[in-house]
Amino acid sequence: MKAALSKSIQLLQSRQLWIILAMSVILQVLITLFARQPVPYDTQSYLDAARLLRGGEIDIFRTPVYPALIASAQYIAGDMALQAVVLFQTFVFYVSVVCLYGICVSLRLSRIWVLLTTCAYAFCPEILRFNALVLTEPLAVSGCVFLTAAYIRFMRRADWGSFAGVLFMLIFLIFLRPSFSYIPIVLTVIGVWCLCRRRYRCGAGLVAAVVIGVVMLLGYCRMVEKRCGVFTPSVVSVINQCTQAQKIGLITFGELLVKEQQWRQEVGEENADEYIAGVSCQVVDRTLTHFKSNPIAWYWPLIKYNFPGFISSPVIVIGGIGVFLTFGQLCLIMLLMVGGIVWRAAHVGRVNLMAVFLWMMCAGNLVVIYLGTYNAWDRLFLPSYTLFILMCAVAGNRFRLTYKSVTCDDEQSVAKQGEIG
């Protein structure tokens, strides 16, 4: 009996990834079929952007990656295009689950941490719910996992293939969602650190990838400017900041209408692009630029206004009920993590660049969503949820919960090349 039980456990462990995938697929099917989800408001804007893209124009609201996916699905699948998009992004998600499992193994996490991290990702109901919606969240979540894998590969090999992987994922993500603007900053900081530590190939590669990605993004911003007069990858940021300015009492919508009338008289334009209720993007952007010229007068009221709601907002929401952590608790853990990174660097004499990468990715996302919008923080942080879990696993792995590590011959040969950082 004992031998049979032991053999069953070993069999379960050897096929643990397949079991996780099978159970997750079942849960995904149940959520997709039986969870009554209304069509999100943003979905229509992506459909409109896809229509413009098919006509050879760009949309000022949505960056082109997701509209291009929808347009491709419409060309291939016709009336079943939206179902095809959902099927594709769900397939990509399960590829990313396998990828995350491989990341955990390559980092030589103990068996329990590999299981916990993979399950926390594969069984997250909020991620599975978004997989069934025509929104950018699914590809953003999966994309962050792929970027992490590409980063690990590049830091270990620094060859052209791994460089191409980092560059592709960087371009993919910043053109998928403009909120990923913090990724170039993360890669630049690590690249400069590598150069200072004489890891020239890694440092130069990361900086080169950032330069190429940023130049492409700036070129796209110029194309948007020609259409609406605002140098930005998406005027969604203009809309969000306008709402924030109204919420913190810097301006009213009536004042914006007055400014719009004055501007039209000055420039003599009758058909300027409008973003809402007759107010053009140019007028809103000029007004916001005036407010932000005094950073203290802009950011301090914004920080005070967002703080109570942000700190108590749940990181994961399931069925309207907050679970897991609040953002206040998450930020406290982030502070403890950075303290641990600094302590380890002081005592060991080297910086764990994997931990730094994960921490900066999460911190950058927190800053962007805190200062860039006024609600839906859980949805906007979702792409970093998995990276946060992985960061906790990397930290927790120092306190082994099991004696046996999950390794394989290939990963052992890679591990001999040294720990990242």
Secondary structure by P-SEA (a helix, b strand, c coil): caaaaaaaaaaaaaaaaaaaaaaaaaaaaaaacccccccccaaaaaaaaaaaaaacccccccccaaaaaaaaaaaccccaaaaaaaaaaaaaaaaaaaaaaaaaaaacccaaaaaaaaaaaaacaaaaaacccccaaaaaaaaaaaaaaaaaaaaacccaaaaaaaaaaaaaaaaacccccaaaaaaaaaaaaaaaacaaaaaaaaaaaaaaaaaaaaaaaaaaaaacccccccaaaaaaaaaaaaaaccccaaaaaaaaaaaaaaccccccccccccccaaaaaaaaaaaacccccccaaaaaaaaaaaaaccccccccccccccaaaaaaaaaaaaaaaaaaaaaccccaaaaaaaaaaaaaaaaaaacccccccccccccaaaaaaaaaaaaaccccccccccccaaaaaaaaacccc
